[in-house]
């Protein structure tokens, strides 16, 4: 399945890979990419400062 989305490669150690795979299967993501994107979204969301205005850039 082709996509026009930007791509890049990330290397992780065995333990982090296992955690990503566990998250993927537990949450029924069809692909590792989908699970990884969701983990990144959640991580970025958790870093937002509730006191500052949204950065929509």
Backbone as ProteinMPNN parsed JSONL, in Angstrom:
{"seq_chain_A": "XXXXXXXXXXXXXXXXXXXXXXXXXXXXXXXXXXXXXXXXXXXXXXXXXXXXXXXXX", "coords_chain_A": {"N_chain_A": [[0.848, -1.174, 0.0], [0.865, 1.989, -1.085], [1.965, 5.242, -0.033], [1.828, 8.797, 0.384], [2.892, 9.99, 2.51], [5.479, 11.416, 4.556], [8.465, 9.549, 5.294], [10.626, 7.873, 7.607], [13.404, 6.218, 9.203], [13.727, 4.484, 12.265], [15.832, 3.263, 14.727], [15.713, 0.878, 17.292], [16.319, -0.569, 20.545], [16.196, -4.054, 21.601], [14.419, -4.369, 23.791], [12.771, -2.058, 23.74], [11.627, -2.45, 21.242], [10.131, -4.759, 21.754], [8.289, -3.72, 23.582], [6.893, -1.929, 21.956], [5.778, -3.715, 20.116], [4.176, -5.244, 21.873], [2.361, -3.261, 22.689], [1.198, -2.747, 20.206], [-0.118, -5.222, 19.555], [-1.807, -5.535, 21.79], [-3.507, -3.359, 21.478], [-4.534, -3.798, 19.028], [-3.523, -2.795, 16.543], [-3.079, -2.7, 13.054], [-0.631, -2.469, 11.81], [2.874, -2.078, 12.534], [3.769, 0.472, 12.087], [1.438, 2.066, 12.407], [0.965, 1.683, 15.157], [3.331, 2.748, 16.226], [3.134, 5.434, 15.393], [0.885, 6.203, 16.898], [1.914, 5.939, 19.499], [3.865, 7.94, 19.4], [2.217, 10.205, 18.997], [0.798, 10.167, 21.443], [2.903, 10.559, 23.234], [3.848, 13.119, 22.469], [1.551, 14.61, 22.982], [1.443, 14.379, 25.754], [3.492, 16.018, 26.478], [2.663, 18.564, 26.115], [2.145, 21.829, 27.372], [-0.288, 22.708, 29.579], [-0.809, 25.319, 30.243], [0.058, 26.974, 28.222], [-0.721, 28.549, 25.036], [-2.148, 26.732, 22.224], [0.039, 25.33, 19.81], [-0.161, 25.536, 16.56], [1.468, 25.174, 14.387]], "CA_chain_A": [[0.0, 0.0, 0.0], [1.691, 3.18, -1.23], [1.533, 6.431, 0.693], [2.572, 10.02, 0.107], [3.346, 10.513, 3.794], [6.929, 11.337, 4.761], [8.931, 8.35, 5.987], [11.986, 7.835, 8.135], [13.724, 4.982, 9.912], [14.142, 4.611, 13.659], [16.406, 2.038, 15.284], [15.441, 0.744, 18.722], [16.889, -1.785, 21.124], [15.272, -5.182, 21.663], [13.389, -4.161, 24.807], [11.817, -1.072, 23.238], [10.918, -3.112, 20.157], [9.148, -5.646, 22.379], [7.234, -2.888, 24.157], [6.095, -1.422, 20.837], [5.004, -4.849, 19.613], [3.149, -5.553, 22.869], [1.354, -2.206, 22.551], [0.527, -2.975, 18.925], [-1.034, -6.358, 19.633], [-2.81, -5.267, 22.82], [-4.439, -2.353, 20.972], [-5.001, -4.285, 17.73], [-3.103, -2.009, 15.38], [-2.781, -3.585, 11.935], [0.781, -2.377, 11.434], [3.812, -1.506, 13.502], [3.794, 1.907, 11.813], [0.277, 2.672, 13.062], [1.195, 1.661, 16.602], [4.407, 3.688, 16.533], [2.583, 6.789, 15.247], [0.032, 6.463, 18.053], [2.785, 6.164, 20.656], [4.472, 9.269, 19.233], [1.158, 11.185, 19.274], [0.54, 10.191, 22.89], [4.056, 11.165, 23.885], [3.842, 14.556, 22.192], [0.415, 15.188, 23.704], [1.773, 14.433, 27.176], [4.483, 17.071, 26.684], [2.049, 19.887, 25.96], [1.954, 22.607, 28.593], [-1.687, 23.138, 29.598], [-0.857, 26.762, 30.492], [0.443, 27.741, 27.036], [-1.656, 28.402, 23.911], [-1.82, 25.681, 21.267], [0.959, 25.627, 18.709], [-0.736, 24.894, 15.391], [2.373, 25.257, 13.239]], "C_chain_A": [[0.895, 1.24, 0.0], [1.1, 4.345, -0.451], [2.391, 7.615, 0.277], [3.098, 10.647, 1.392], [4.868, 10.436, 3.872], [7.284, 10.085, 5.549], [10.331, 8.582, 6.535], [12.164, 6.565, 8.935], [14.176, 5.302, 11.323], [14.675, 3.262, 14.109], [16.166, 2.026, 16.782], [16.107, -0.525, 19.244], [15.799, -2.851, 21.265], [14.129, -4.958, 22.649], [12.342, -3.157, 24.336], [10.995, -1.663, 22.093], [9.818, -4.018, 20.718], [7.991, -4.843, 22.964], [6.317, -2.331, 23.069], [5.209, -2.532, 20.283], [3.892, -5.236, 20.579], [2.005, -4.541, 22.799], [0.527, -2.43, 21.288], [-0.52, -4.085, 19.041], [-2.146, -6.123, 20.652], [-3.894, -4.325, 22.304], [-4.912, -2.632, 19.545], [-4.708, -3.354, 16.558], [-2.677, -2.976, 14.282], [-1.301, -3.59, 11.578], [1.601, -1.784, 12.565], [3.864, 0.013, 13.331], [2.627, 2.63, 12.494], [0.483, 2.747, 14.575], [2.257, 2.675, 16.999], [3.927, 5.126, 16.424], [1.701, 7.147, 16.438], [0.859, 6.71, 19.312], [3.456, 7.534, 20.587], [3.438, 10.353, 19.531], [0.903, 11.321, 20.774], [1.692, 10.862, 23.642], [4.099, 12.668, 23.691], [2.707, 15.247, 22.929], [0.742, 15.336, 25.187], [2.779, 15.534, 27.498], [3.9, 18.476, 26.58], [1.85, 20.533, 27.314], [0.512, 23.121, 28.604], [-1.85, 24.645, 29.802], [-0.567, 27.586, 29.239], [-0.6, 27.539, 25.929], [-1.211, 27.303, 22.965], [-0.881, 26.185, 20.199], [0.461, 24.856, 17.506], [0.179, 24.943, 14.178], [2.896, 23.929, 12.819]], "O_chain_A": [[1.598, 1.503, 0.975], [-0.111, 4.42, -0.239], [3.54, 7.45, -0.132], [3.689, 11.726, 1.358], [5.479, 9.516, 3.329], [6.498, 9.618, 6.373], [11.108, 9.375, 6.001], [11.188, 5.911, 9.304], [14.911, 6.263, 11.553], [14.035, 2.234, 13.893], [16.383, 3.027, 17.465], [16.417, -1.438, 18.478], [14.617, -2.568, 21.067], [12.988, -5.323, 22.364], [11.146, -3.386, 24.517], [9.797, -1.401, 21.99], [8.7, -4.031, 20.203], [6.834, -5.25, 22.85], [5.1, -2.272, 23.249], [4.029, -2.313, 20.012], [2.776, -5.526, 20.147], [0.832, -4.911, 22.843], [-0.699, -2.314, 21.31], [-1.676, -3.895, 18.664], [-3.299, -6.474, 20.404], [-5.065, -4.474, 22.652], [-5.598, -1.813, 18.934], [-5.555, -3.156, 15.687], [-1.991, -3.962, 14.552], [-0.776, -4.597, 11.101], [1.083, -1.082, 13.434], [3.989, 0.75, 14.309], [2.818, 3.69, 13.091], [0.202, 3.774, 15.193], [2.102, 3.382, 17.994], [4.268, 5.956, 17.266], [1.76, 8.271, 16.937], [0.536, 7.596, 20.103], [3.599, 8.209, 21.606], [3.739, 11.316, 20.238], [0.805, 12.426, 21.307], [1.47, 11.638, 24.572], [4.355, 13.413, 24.638], [2.883, 16.351, 23.444], [0.353, 16.326, 25.808], [2.91, 15.941, 28.653], [4.562, 19.458, 26.915], [1.443, 19.884, 28.277], [0.13, 23.894, 27.725], [-2.928, 25.185, 29.556], [-0.906, 28.768, 29.189], [-1.275, 26.511, 25.879], [-0.026, 26.975, 22.907], [-0.99, 27.322, 19.74], [0.641, 23.641, 17.435], [-0.285, 24.772, 13.051], [3.669, 23.843, 11.865]]}, "name": "protein", "num_of_chains": 1, "seq": "XXXXXXXXXXXXXXXXXXXXXXXXXXXXXXXXXXXXXXXXXXXXXXXXXXXXXXXXX"}
